[in-house]
Amino acid sequence: MSQKNHPAQEKDVLDYWDEHSVFQKSIDQRPEGEPYVFYDGPPFATGTPHYGHIVGSVMKDVIPRYFTMRGKRVERKWGWDCHGLPIEAIVEKEHGLKTKDEIEKMGIAAFNDACDSKLMAYAGEWRKVIHRLGRWVDMDNAYMTKDRDFMESVWWVFKQIYDKGLIYEGYKSMHVSPTLETVLSKYEVNQNYQEVTDISVSAKFKLTSGDHTGAFMVAWTTTPWTLPGNVLLAVHKDLVYSLVTLDGTTYIVASDLVESAFEGKEGYTVTGNVNGADLIGVSYDPLFPYFAEHPNAFRVVHGDFVTTEEGTGVVHIAPGFGEDDLDLGKEHGVAPIVHVEMNGHFIDEVEHALTEEGYDVKGWAVKNVDDPTHVDVEIIKWLAHHDKLFAKKKIKHSYPLCYRTDCGLMNYVTTSWFVNVQEVLERLKTNAQGINWMPEHIKEGRFGKGLASSPDWSISRSRYWGTPLPVWRSQDGDVIVIGSVSELEELSGETVTDLHKQFVDEIVITKDGKEYHRVPEVMDCWFESGSMPYAQQHYPFENERKFDSGFPAAFIAEGQDQTSLWFHKLHVISNILFEMPAYKNVIVNGIVLAEDGKKMSKRLKNYPDPMEVMEKYGSDAIRYYLMSSSVVRAENLRFSEKDVAEVSKKFVSIVKNVVSFYELYREHDDGRAAQPEHVLDRWIVSRLNQTLEEQTDALDKYDLQKAARTLQVFVTDLSTWYVRRSRDRLKVDGEDQKQALATLRFVLETFSKMIAPFMPFLAEMVYQSMNGGFLGSDERLSVHLELWPEGGEVDEDVLVKMGEARAIVSRALDAREESGRAVKQVLGSMTISVPSGEIEAGYLETILGEVNVKEAKVEKGELAVTLVTDLTPALIREGMVREVTRKVNGLRKEAGLSIEDRIDLKIWSEDDEVKLMVEEYSDQLTLAVLANSLTFEKADVDHSAEFRTSEKDIWIGF
């Protein structure tokens, strides 16, 4: 093989592939009628690729390469994610924009243009890394979610779902980022839960009716800022509540919570009990005066969710700020009081009243980034001043923060457009049963459980840079939903070249005497991602036949976080549109962490740069390291450069050394087909077929880790057993040498195809080495144009017997070590016990050669080995032969001599036994070290010049 290091050779292979368009040929040479479709979830190009991206990219390269070799036509289209908050956040930071008002002051067109300009900042870096990684994917014709054609297909998807009656505009409580002023998805909310310190408060609500008029119900909350929106108090009808007197005032709390509610208060007395059911229906004074006339409000009601786990057993209900609260308000005919705007500030009425009283709330959001409890403190001050504060306490709890701004989120009742997932949930669950997951537990676990609890999907965002909702509404509420550009052009009479907000918001539809204007929201970018199977092909406007032949996809792969995102959204949309899953097979990877177990951070520099590691060890080593790890089975991996180096050493280098060994004797290979007769040849071919069988089964099941690991076991067997035991066979010209060479050539060429999906560069190098180098011939252009090996017979008898032989060798080597007899010293005999009482000649010859023993007695019994370790002068001389051979061949290697180069060998020593050894084993030595002549000189050994070479003369002192 080439003398270049492996990374440099990989670059030569890349050039070779590019020069001969091998990737495109791998597609063109497969029939159009045999498509294998996989979907590639698009990344943003706003950052450089990291090891998490590399894991995904390699998975998405291994499987397509494999199925290409199985005869499938595998087109691989790259995509770029373009829309959404990540891009907007970059622009906001660059331009110092902190609110939606500031964005709109800048101008939506200018803002969106700025977003557009930031999209491909790192596209060049992505292209460089993906190319260097050896991943074959079409980046030149990538789809982009911002393209008009892509967006038009997304509109088509929206309209299809709408026409099925499964999209509605609803009023629900959702998590809102006050700084971004938009609803966030469940995934976005879950990204940034943090332990925070808040102030909990117990407020006093004075009853104005019932048997306990004048008493105070005590309600507990961790969000004091929601108290001005209170409309109801909830108790549980089956709980018992206590009447507690303190300083002449009666308070009502759940009996089980009296002690905790009155913690730190002295002199209180429980004076009686009341059933929760008897409290239902009584009225109370509004806590704040601002909305005292609110219809049907300020009553005590039953709530199933009320417990005695914490608080007071009385729950303050503000329907504008919580799902349970909203539902309870609806149940009792009480509309929400939304006293906080979506930006987190009190509405003018509340802000003005509090400010007039001297409370510092003007300009403060209820969840301010700089001081999250500021508004809560002001509300508590107001309660205390008006004698409505019962208790306050600091608490630590897990709370969701905005994943972009770190501002506390609000549970906020607002309108949104929803996909009615509940309506099709049973179909989603039923059709999910046919999907194959790797690892399997994801199916019923993370994905299955998430699917079963799927809420209706909020798909609208009050933002700017995204696919606009294709909904036009008239002043009287009539709606037109648009499903194509041509439809919009026909209805509006305008030419439509761009579907972004700044363009379509200007388009007015006039129909039946009414004007229709587009609603302001854009789509959740996950609706775009879930629509990519259709939008990437501009379906149904183009490629209808191609789409139909390849849907659903055979394969997708992403990280485990996508179980609730991309995997979920693809499944929802495809089941609504076509009543089937969008994909058949999924591989789920885990997270690649830094070596210390922490998240990889550019700022902390706690992981090596991927390009530097590829330049150091090659892409093959990184690819195999990742694919043979548990990260491809949804488990996390601590990235270790040391382990990549280990792959380079124990896989890549070993395979290349085996190829180099074959090349030493290539001139003696007459090109015959392998017909294994020698026990070693039969064994290695059976091991090859066994490995191929295991690997093929694993790949068919999308088990990358198992498929990869079986390859390493074979490499070890090939090198440390087959080649090691076949060295002497290859040195002697004859029939056995030629059969061994034919076998080795067959094994290496077949193995090159087996490693092709995982280590495409090494595979190409091995394949080309078996065929005379990179000739670029059409017949044998690339290993990646070959079909997957068919495999052959696995001779179980040979495998079992060779396994027994290796076990015997292992025990014999242990016995040598215990006796202090090094392997280089030949021993006279050994006794071997085996259950059968016999060992076939070929296996026995292999055993004796490996443990360097002249003969063996075989007897029946449990597996055991006994060595005769006594040495005779003759045995010592034989040991010298091996030592001389080892040292001379080491010198040959240092001198850069090839197998064609013959040497003149001179040995000098003052020891007569060395002289006798030279005379006795002259023929054996000259053959072993490829010498023309061998001479001996009796002389003192000059240890400072014990080993010397001069051109092709070698002198060795012994």
N, C-alpha and C positions, 0 to 999 in steps of 0.2 A: 504494500500500500504506500501511498505518498508519505514523504518524510515530514510534511507539514503537521502542525498540531491539529487536533480535531476541530476546534472552532474555525480555524482557517480553511480546513477542508469543507466544512459546512458551507462557507461562503462560496467556494467553488461549485458546490452542488446547487446552491441557489442560482448562480449564474447559468449553470447548465440547464436547469429547469426553465429559467426565463428565456434563454436563447432558443430552446426547442419547444416553447409553449406547452410544456408537459401538462400543466394544470388544465388548460383548455382541452388538450387532447384526451385527458382522462374523462372529460364530460362527453366530448364529441364521439368518442369511440364506443359509447354505450348507447343502446337503443332508446329512442324517445318513448317507446311504449313501456319502458321499465323504469319509471321515475321513483326515486327515493327522496322524499321531501323532508327537510327539516327547517324549522323556524329559528332565526337568530334574533334574540332580544337585543335591541339596539342600545349602545352606550351613548352618553354625552361625550362630546369632544372638548369639554371645558377643563379637563385635567388629563394628566398622563396615565397610561395604563399601569396597574399594580398587579401583584401576584394573584389577587382575587380574579381580575380580568383574565390573567394568563391561564388559571385553572379552567375557567369557562371556555376560553378559546381552544385550549388543547382538547378538551372533551368534544368540542364541536368540530375538531379536526380528525380525531381518532375514528369516530363513528362514520363520518362520510368517507374517509379513506377506506375503511373496512368494507362498507357496502358498495363502494365503487369496485373493489376487487371481487365482490360477490356478483358483479355483472350489472349493477344498478347505475342509472344515470342520476348523478347527484349534483344538481346545481346549487351553488352556495352564494346567496346574495347578502351582502353586508347592509347594515342600516345605521342611521344616525338618529338618536333622540334629540329633538330640537326645542320642544315647548316645555313650559312649566316653571315652577317657582325657582329651581336651581339657577336657571338663566336670568330670571328677573332679579334674583338676589345679587348676582354679580354686577348687573347694571345699576341697581339701587346703591350698592356700595361705592361704585366708581363715581356716580353722580351725586352722592350724598343725599339720596332721596329716602325719607323716613316714613312718609304717609302716602296714601292714595291721592290725597289732594295735591301733593307735590308732584306726583307722577302726572296727574291730569293737567297740572299747570305747565309741566314740561311739554305735554302733548303726547297723546297715545301713539300717533304715527312716529314721532321722534323716539319715544321710548321703545316701541317695537323694532324700529330700525336699529337701535342700539343693541337690543337683544339679538337680532339677526346677525349683527357684526361680530358678536362674541362666540358664535356657535362653534366655529371650526378652528379655534385658537390652537388646539393641539392635535389636529387631524394628521399633520405630518409625522408627529411622534407616534401616533397610533399606527400609522401605515408602516413606519420603520420597525416597530416592535413586532407587529403581526407578521410582517414579511420575514424578519430575522428568526422568529419562532418556528417558521416553516409551515404556518397555517395557510391552507389554500382556501381563499374566499375572494369573491369579486367585490373589490372596493372601488373599482372604477365606475361601476354602474349601481352604486349604493342607493337605496331609497332614503328619503329624508322626510320626517313627519311634518315638516313645514311646507313641503311641495304641494302645489295646487291639486295634482292628481291624487296624492295620498289623502289630503283633506277632503276631497270630493267623495272618496270611498267611505271615509269616516262619516260624512253626512248621510250617505246612502244607508250605512249601518244604523245610524240614529233613526232615520225615517222608518226603516223596516221594523225596528223594535217599537217605535211609536205607533205605527199602523196596526201592530198586534195588540195594542192597548196596554203595553207594558212600560211606558214612560209616562210619568205624571209629575206635576209640580206640587210639592207638598210643604207643609209648615211643620218643622221638626226641631228638636233640640239636638244640636251637633257641637262638636268642638270647633271653636273659632280662634284664629290668631288675631288679637286686636291690632298688632303692628302691621300685619299683612292685610287685615280686614277681609278675610275669606275663610270659608269652611276648609277644614283639613280632613283628609281621609283617615280611616282607622289606622292604617300603616304609618302615616306621617305623625299621628298622635303618639303611637307606640314607640317611635324612634327616640324620644327624649323625655322619658320619665326620670325625675331626679328627686333626691331627698331634700325637702325644703322645710324651712321653719315658717309656720303661719301662726296667726292668732285665732284661737277658737273663742266663741263668745256664747254665753247663755243669756237670752233676753227675756224680759218679763212682759207677758201679754195679759191684760186685765179682762176678766170675764164680765160680760154685761147682761147675761141671762142664765137661767138654770138655777139649780139648787145651790150653786157655789158662786153666785154673783159677788163680785168684789175680790175674789181670790185671783191669784196670778198663775197662769200656766207658764212653765219655764221651758223654752225651746232652745236647742243647742245647734250651732252651725259653725263650720270652718270657713265660711265665706261671708263675713259680716257685710261686705259691699252689696250682697243680694237682698238684705233686709228691707230696704225701701220698696222692693217689689213684692213683699209678702201679701198673699191674699187668703191663705188658709193655714190652719194648723192640723196636723195629722196625728192621730193616736191609733193604737190597735185595739179593736173591740174586745179582744180576749185577754188583754193585759189588765193587771190590777194597778191602780195608781194610788199614791198616798197623799193625804192632806198633811202638809208639814207647816208648823207655825214657827216663825222666827221674828223676834222683835214686834210681835203683835200683828204680823202679816201672814196670810196663808198662801202657801205655794203648792202647786200640783206637779208631781213628777212620778215616773214609774216606780213602783215599790222596790223593785230590784236595784234601782239606781240611786236611791236616796243617799246612801253613804258617799258615793263618788260625786254626786251633784252638789252635796253640801260640804265637800272637803274644804277644810280650813275655816269653816263657819262654826261658831260655838253657840250653844244654848238653843238649838232647834229641837222641836218635839213633833213626833208623828201623832196626829190627833184623830186620824181616821183613814179609811180607804174608800175608793170609789171605783167601780168597774169602768173600763174604757168605753163600753157600749153606752153607759149613762152620760158620758161626756159628749157624745156625738150629737151635733146639731146646735150646741150652745154657741153664742156669739161672743166676740171680744172687741175691744177698742183697737183700731189700726195702730200699729207701732209708730209709723210715721204719718203725718197728717196729709201728705201730698195727694193721695188718691183715695181719700176717705169715702167718696161716693161711688166707688167701683162696684158695678152690679154683682150681686150674689156673693160678695166677698166677706171675709172676716168671720168665718165659721169654723168649728171643729168638725173634722170628717175622719172616716176610717181609712187607713192606708195599710195594705198587706205587707208593705216593705218595712214597716216600723218594727224595730226589735229592741232588745235591752242589752245589745252588745256594747254600746257606748252612748254617750250623751245623756239625755233625760227621759227618753221614751216619748218625747213630743217633738215632732219634726216640723220645722218652718217650711212652708210651701210657697215657692216663687216660680210659677209656671213658665216664666220667660227664661229660666236658667237651669233646666234639668229635665231629663226625659220622664222620670217618674212624676215630677211636679207638673209637667205639661199634661201627661195622661190624666192625673188626678183632677187638674183644672177642667179638662174637657168633660170628664165624668160628671162633674158637679156644675157645669155650665158657667165656669168662671174663666174669662179671657185673661191671657197673660198681661201683666204690667211690665213692659220692657223699658225700664228706666235707665238702661245703659245702651249706648250706641255700639255698633259693631267695632268701632275703633277703641272701645274700652272706656270712653268718657261718659259721665252722667249726662243725661239729656238736659237741655237748658233749664227746664223747670226745676229739676232737683238740684242741679249745680248752683243755680242762682239762689235758691232758698238756703242751702247749706252755707254758701259763701256769705250771704247777708247776715247769717248768725255767727260768722267768724270762723267757720271751719275751712281749712285749707284743702279744697278739692279742685279748684279751678286749674285746668291745664294738666291735671293728673289722671292717668289711666288707672282703672281699678287693679290692673296687674302690670304695674310699671316696671320696666327692666331695671332701672337704677335703684328703686326702693319698692319692692313688691307689696309691702304691708302698709304703705303710707295712707292709702284711702281707708283701709280697714281700721287703722288707728283713729282717724278722724271720725268714722262712724261710731266707734266705741266711745269716743269722747262725747259725741252727741247723745248716745244712750245714757251715759253716766249723768250728764247735765240734766237730762229730762227724767231721771230716776227710773229708767227702763233697763238698766244693766244689772244682771244678777251676778255674773262671774265672767272672768276672762282668763285665758291660759295660753301659753305658747305651746305649740305642738310641732312635732316633726313627723312628716308623712311623705309618701311618694306622690308626686304631682306632675302632670304633663306640662312641659314647656314647649314653646314653638321651636321646632328643629332648625329653623333658619335664624331666629332672632333671640332665642332663650327667654322670651317673654312668656309669662304664665298664660295658659290657654283659658278661655271661658267656655263653659257649657252654655250655649246660647241658642235660643229659639229663633230660627230664621227660615226663609223660604229657600228651597233648592229644587232642582230637577232630579228625579230619582228613576232608576230602573227597578221595576217591581220584581225583585229576586224571589220574594216569598211565594209569588204566584207560580214560579217554575221550579221551586226548590226540590220537590220530589223527583222531577225529571233530572235535575242536576246530579242528585245523589245516585239515582239508578244508572245513569250513563257514565258516571265516574268509575263504576265497577269494572269496566272494560279496559281501563288504563293500566299499563304496566309501570310500576314505580321502582326505581333503584335509588336508595334502599327501599325494600318493600314496606317497611313500617310507616313510611310517610303516607301511604295510601289511606289507611284507616286512622292514622295518627294526626300529624300536623295539618295535612291537607283535608283529610276526611272530617275531622272535628271542626275545622274552620269553615268548611263547606256547609256542614249541618247547622251551624249557628250564624249563617250569612244574613246580615240585615239587608234591607233595601239599599241600593247603591246610589249614593249621592254623586252625581256626575257633573255638576255645574260648579264653577268657581267665579268669584267676583274679582277676576284679574284681567289681564290684557294680552299676554303673549301665549296664545293657544289657539286651538281650533274653535271658532265661535259656535255657539249653539245655533243650529239652522232653523230657528223659530222666529217668525214674524207675528206680531200681535197688534190687533186694532185697539182703539180706545175703549170699545165696549167688551173687550176680552176675547174676541174671536181669534183663532190661531191658525196660521199656515205653517206647515213644516216642510222644508225644502230638502229634497234628496239628491239634487244634482246641479251642476253649473247651468246646464241648458234649461232646467226648470226655472231657476232664478232669473236667467236672462229673458225667458219667455214672459214671466210674470211682471218683470220690472222694465223690460225694454232696454236694458243696459248691457253692455259688454262686460263680462266679469273675468279678469285676468288673475286676480289674487283674492283669496278667501279670508285673509286676516281681518281682524276687528276694524282697523282704521279704514278699510275699504268697504266691507259689507255693511257697516253701521250707517254708511251714507246712502245705502240703497233703500228706497221706499217703494213698497208694492201698493198699487191702487187696484182694488177689486170690488165690484158691486157697490161703488160709491164710497168705499171706506179705505182709509190709509192704514197700512200695516208697517210698523217699525220693528226692527230686530230687537229681541230682548238683550240685555247688556252682557250676560255671562258668557264665559268661554268654558270649554269642556275640561274635566279632569283628564290629565295627560294619560292616565291609565285606561281611559276609554279608547284613546288612540292606540295604545299598546295592545289592548285586547282586540282591536280591529286590524292589526297588522297583517294577518293572513290574507285579507282581502285587499287592503290598501296598498301593500307592497307591489301588488300586481295590477293596481287600478281596476280591480274587479268591482262591479260587473261590467264596467265600461270597456274593458279590454281583457284579453287573456282568459276568456270564460272557459274555453275547452281545457286549457292548461291547468287552470285552477281546479276544475272538476276532477281531473285525472289525478291530482295530487293532494286532495283534501279527504280526510284529515291528515295532518303531518305524521310521518312515521316517528319523528323524534324531535324533542326539545331538551334543553338543559340550561339550568340557571342555579343560583344559590338558594338555600333553604328559606330565605326571607320572601322569595317569590311565591311560596305556597299560598299566601294570602293576597298576592298582587298579580303578577303576570299570569301565572298558572291559573289562578282563580278567574281573572277577568277574561282570558281566552275561553275558558270553559263556560262561563256565563253567556257570553255573546254567541258562541257557536251553537250552544243548545237552544237559545232563543231563535236564532236564524235557521238552523238546519236540524235541530233536535238530535245532535250527536256531539261527541267531544271534538275538540280542535286538534288533538294529538293522541298518539297511541302509546308512546314510550317516553319516559322522563328520567333523566339522571339529575339528582339533586346534590349539589356540592355544599360543603361546609365553608367556614371562614378561614382564610389564611392569616394567622397572627404572627407577630414578631416572635423571635426565639424566646423572649422572656415571658411570653403569654399575653402580652398587651397588644392592643390594636396597633397596626402599623401606622406610623406617623411620619410624614415628611419633615415636620418641624423637629421631632425628636431624633430623626435619623436612626431609627432603631431597626432598620432592615437594609440589606444590600440592594443597590440599584439593579433591576432585572437585566438591563442591557449589559452592565458590567459583569454580571454572573454568566450571561450567555457568552460574552467575549472570553471569559476565563475557562469555562468548562464545556461550552457548547449548549445548543438548545436541546439536543437529544437528552442530555443528562437532566435538565430541568423538567422536560416533558415526562420522562420516565419516573423521576422522583415524585412528581405530583400525582401521576396516574396510578402509581403503585401504592399510594398512601390512602389512609382512610378519609381524606378530604373529599374523595369522589363518592363517598357513602354518607354524605351529609354530616360528617364529623369535622370538628375544627382541627387545624394543623398548625403547629408552631414551625414556621419556616426555618430550616437549618441549612446554611451554605455548606457546612461540613458533610451533611448527608448528600447534597448534590455532588460534592467532590467524591464521595464514596461510590455513587453510581458511575461517575466517570472512570473511576479506578477499577471497579469490580464488574462492570458490564461493558462499557464502551471499549476500554483499553483491552480487556480480555478478548472480546470478539475480534478486535483488530489484530491482536497477537496471533490468534488462531488463523486468521486470513493470511497474515505474513508467513506463518509456518507453512501453510499450503503453498504459497507463492515460492518458497524456497525450493520446492520439489515439483513445481508446475511443469517443468520441461519433461518430466517423466510421465505426466498424465496424458494418456493416449486418447482421451475423450470418450472412453467407453461408458455405457450406462452402469450405474451401480447395481451389482448383484451380490449382496452381502453373504459371505460364507463364514469368514472369520467371526469368532464369537464377539469380538469387540465391535465389528461392523454391524452385526445383527443387533447387538444391544443398542448402539447409538441410533440406528434407524428406528428401532421400536420406541426408544425414548423420544425421538423426534415426532413420531406419529402420535404417541401418547400425549405429548405436550400440545400438539396441534389440535387434537381432539378436545382436550380440556380448555384450551384457549378459545376455540371456535364456539364451544358451548357457552362459555362465559360472555363472549362478545354478543352472541345471539340474545343473551339475557341482559345485555347492557351492564354487565358487571366488570367495569374497567379494572378495578383493583385486582381481582382474581386473575383476569386475563393477563395483566402485566406481570404479576408475581410468578406465574408459572414459567415465564420466559427466563427470569433470573436463575431459577433452579436449573433449567436446561443449560444455560451458559456455563454454570459451574460444573455440571456433569461433562459437558463437551470438552472443556479446557482441562480440568483437574483430573479427569479420568480417561476419557477417550484419547485425546491428543497426547496426554502424558504417557499412556501405555502404548501408543502407536508410534512413538518417535523412532524406536529402533526398526520398526517395520518399514518405515519410509526411507531409511538410509541404505537399505539393501535393494539393489535393482533386481526386479523379478516380478512374477505374477502377483504375489501378495502385496508388494508395494503399489502396483497399479490398481489393484482392487481397493486398497486403503485410500488412495488418492481419489478414485471415482466416488467412493463413499463420502469422503470429506467434502468433495466438491458438491455432491448432491445435497448433503446436509446443510452446507453453508448457503447454497442458492435457495433452498426451501426456507431456511430460517430467515433469510433476507426478506422474504415475502411476509413471514409471520411477524417480524418486528416493524414492518413498514408503517402500519397505522400509528404506532407509538413513537418510534425513533426513525423518522423518514429519511434523515440524512445518512445515518449509519447503514440503514437498509440499502440505500442507493449505492453507497461505497462498496458494500459487500457484494451486491448484485453485479455491479460493474467490474469488480475485481475478478469475479468468476467468468467474466466474458471479455477479458482483455482490455478493460479500461473504458473511459468515457468516449466511445466512438460515435455516438449520436446516430446509430443505425436505426432505421425504421422498425426492423424486426425486434430489436431488443433495446429500445430507446430508454426505457425506465422500468424499474421494479413496480412503480405505481401505476403502470398500464397493464400489469400482469393480472391474471385471475388468482383468486385465493387458492392455495394448495388443496388438492383433493384429500390428501392423507392416504395412509395405507394400513397394513396389518400391524397390530400391536401384539408382539409375541410375548405373552404373559410369562411363559416358561423362562425365556431369556431374562426378562426383567427380574423375576424372582431369584433365579440362580446368580445373576450378577449382583443383586442386592445382598445375597448371602456371602458372595466373594468379597464385597466391600466391607461387610461387617467383620469378616475374618481378618482382612487387612487392618482394619481399625484396631482390633484387639492385638494383632501382632505388633503394630507400631507402638501401642501402649506398653507392651511387654519389653520392647527394645528400649523405650525411654526409662523404664524401671531398672533395666539391667545396665544402663549406661552405654549400650552399644548403638552408635549412630547409624543411620540408614546407609550411609556411604560405605560402611564396613560390611562386606558380604559375610553371611553366616552359613554354616554347613547344612543344617537341617532344622526341621520343625515338625511338630505333631499337631494335626488339626482334627478336632472332633466335630462332627456334624450329625444331625438326626438321621440322615439317609445313609450315612456310612460311606459315601462316595462323592467325589467331585470330578466332573468331566475334565478332560485334559486341557481344553482351551481355558477354562476358568482357573484351573490350578496353575497353568503357565502364567496367567495374568497376576495371580496372587503372589507367586514366587518372584516375579519381576518387580512388583511394586514394593515388596518388603525386603528385597535383596537377600533371598535365601536360596541355596542351591537345590534342595530337594525337600519333599514333605511326605510324611506318613499320614494317611487319612484313616480314621477309625470312627465307629459309630458311637454317638452319645450326644449330650447337650453341647451346644456351640461353645468351643473352648480352643485355645491356642497355647502351645508350649514350645518355647524356643530353646535350641541348644546353643548356648552363647560362648562355648569354649572356642578359642581361636588357634588355628595352626598357622605356621609360616605361609603356607599356600593360600589360606584365606586372607591373611593380612596383605599378601601381594595383590590378590584380586581387589581388595578394598582400595589399594593404591591406584589401580587402573581407573576406578570411578573418580577418585580425587583428582588425578592428573587430567582426565577428560573434562571435568568441570572447570578446572583452572584454565586449561588451554582454550576451551570454547569461550570462556569469559574474555580472554585476551583477543581472540578472533573478533568478537563483537566490538570490543573497544577500538580495534584497528579498522572497523568498518568493512570487514571482509564478507563476501557473499558466499553462497554455496558453491559457486563456480571456482572460487579462489582456493588453490591448494597451497599448503605451507610446507616448509622444511622445519621439522621439530627436533630440537636438541635438549636432552635432559642431562643434567649433571648432579652428582651426589657422591658423598663419601661412603654411603651405605651400600654394601654388597647386595642386600635384599632388593634395593631399587634396581640395581643392574640386572638381577635375575628376573625381576618383574618385567623390565623392558624386553629382555630376550624372550621370555615366555609368552608375553601378550603383544608382541610387536604388530602382528596383523590386525588384532582387535583395536589397538590404539590408533594406528594410522587410519583405519576406517572411521573410527569414532570422531577424530578431529580433522578429517579430510586432509591428510598429510601425504606428500610425495615420498618423503624420507623421514627416518627416525634414527637418531644417533644418541649414544650415551657416552658421557665422559666422567671418569671418576675424579672428583675434585671437591675441595671444601666449598660449601655453599656461601656465597656472598649475599647475606640477607638483605643488604641495601639494594641489591640488583637481582632479587630472586626471580622476578618475572620481567622479561624484556621482549620487545618486538622490534624488528627492523624490516620494513617492507613486508615480505611474506615469510620471513624467518622468525621463528619463535623459540626463545630459550627459556627453559624453566628449571629453577633449582628446586631440589626435593630432598 
